[in-house]
Amino acid sequence: THTKVARVDVGLSEPLPEGASRIVVTWGAHPSDLDSYLECPYHHCQIYYGSRDCHDRGSGASATLDLDDTDGFGPETITVHKPYTGGNYVYKVNQYSHDGNLLHSGAVVRVYQHGLPAPKQFTPSADSKIEDDTWTVFKMDHTGAITPVTNS
């Protein structure tokens, strides 16, 4: 007898409190390292592997890099725990490693939000805004409304 074994990846996200969003990126074997970046609309704060959280004491707004993967496939996870009401968040994916190609990486960005049954999903394409190994994926306001960023 022959036994076939298949690999199945399942993404799970804990329930989120009202107003919260979780951003998860996964990808293939190459490039081996993609990095998540979230530009927060307060204090010129940016979340990435070198700065894992942003907080605004006055409003209570906060976001964190929960998981940083460096050896392929992901996931990398950023959570906006409480959104800031004075501007937009900008989410980007950077190709950190020098192997492979971001456009053909198999990258999938999923945004889980409180009260929504399924995540919003983004994949890089010819219309994606990719400059210098960085894909600007979307902008998100304090209500959770998401606007994809494209070349057009």
Salt bridges, closest charged atoms under 4 A:
ASP9 OD1 - ARG7 NE 3.09
GLU39 OE2 - LYS92 NZ 2.94
ASP53 OD2 - HIS55 NE2 3.81
ASP56 OD1 - HIS43 NE2 2.56
ASP99 OD2 - HIS30 ND1 2.61
